[in-house]
Amino acid sequence: MPGGGELMIVALVVLLMFGGAKLPKLMRGMGSGITEFKKGLKDGDVDGDPDGDSDGDDDQDKDMSAKG
């Protein structure tokens, strides 16, 4: 876990790379991205496929196993 000194160094590097004017916009975009990521995790499996195989080729898989 990073300590206070390491976080200050990272903050200074970010400030030097992006500048003071772009930093609020960058943080706002990062915050909205994290919010969308958390919302996606909360929504979970929306297609109703409990086994996670969402490629849609279930019939093709059955045909291949019957032939071979």
KAHUNOR-V584182 format. One record per residue. N is the residue number from 1. RES is the residue in one letter. SS is DSSP state (H for helix, E for strand, L for the rest). D_LAST is the distance of its C-alpha to the last C-alpha in Angstrom with 2 decimals. Layout:
N RES SS D_LAST
N RES SS D_LAST
This chain:
1 M L 52.27
2 P L 54.52
3 G L 58.22
4 G H 60.86
5 G H 61.80
6 E H 58.29
7 L H 57.81
8 M H 61.10
9 I H 60.04
10 V H 56.77
11 A H 58.77
12 L H 61.24
13 V H 58.56
14 V H 56.95
15 L H 60.42
16 L H 61.15
17 M H 57.87
18 F H 57.92
19 G H 61.61
20 G H 63.37
21 A H 62.93
22 K H 59.13
23 L H 58.57
24 P H 58.98
25 K H 56.55
26 L H 54.01
27 M H 54.37
28 R H 54.15
29 G H 50.87
30 M H 49.53
31 G H 50.66
32 S H 49.01
33 G H 45.76
34 I H 45.86
35 T H 46.68
36 E H 43.70
37 F H 41.40
38 K H 42.77
39 K H 42.44
40 G H 38.77
41 L H 38.21
42 K H 40.19
43 D H 38.29
44 G L 34.99
45 D L 31.83
46 V L 33.05
47 D L 29.87
48 G L 29.20
49 D L 25.72
50 P L 26.10
51 D L 23.02
52 G L 24.11
53 D L 20.99
54 S L 23.09
55 D L 21.12
56 G L 20.51
57 D L 16.86
58 D H 15.81
59 D H 14.56
60 Q H 12.45
61 D H 10.88
62 K H 10.23
63 D H 8.81
64 M H 6.26
65 S H 5.35
66 A H 5.74
67 K H 3.76
68 G L 0.00
